[in-house]
Amino acid sequence: MPIVTPGKRPAKRFEASKILGGKMGRAHKATNAELNVVPMVDMMTMLVIFLLQQFSATGEVMYMQKDIKLPDAQHGQMIEIAPVVAVSADQVVVTGVKVADIRELDSDSGYLNIPALEERLRDEKKRWEFIHQQDPDKKWDGVVNIQADKAVPFRIVKRVMYSCGVAGYFNVNFAALDLGSLGAAPSGAPTPGI
């Protein structure tokens, strides 16, 4: 029996098979492994389409909460960027932060103001002043957008409006669904207006 050099030695029938591709006999040749990029391109295309659908260029400045049913309006204007006070059937929320429960406000009828709401709006005003401190032409206009559910009693909305006024927000805008522009907008996409 002849002496052979050590190494991998598959069986004779595998040396020329499709599994090894006859590579054992010609191990000195370099092989190119191709990467299939079609699935990656498909995935990136789907991500771009998803992000484009989520992007809104219409200038919507108010997130419509699912638990708030806005009243309808025939005529309105577009809402400008301002702090949003959302009044649902359960709670009062300022720019995403809960400040009061409706049950507590309904039972406490002795005072008109809501201290937690005033404090949060004053913090928003301080933040606005800090952002615009280098811009002397920009003047504080005191605009606040109230997004109230149509089932909320007026005594609660009145307390919210009073607290906004005490905090320095004298220009109060109410969000409503603008039914006058529904003919121009796609169905199911009401635009908030005041």
Beta strands, then each sheet from edge to edge (+ up, - down):
strand 1: 72-73
strand 2: 84-87
strand 3: 91-94
strand 4: 97-101
strand 5: 143-148
strand 6: 171-174
strand 7: 176-178
strand 8: 192-193
sheet 1: 1+ 7+ 8-
sheet 2: 4+ 3- 2+ 5+ 6+
end
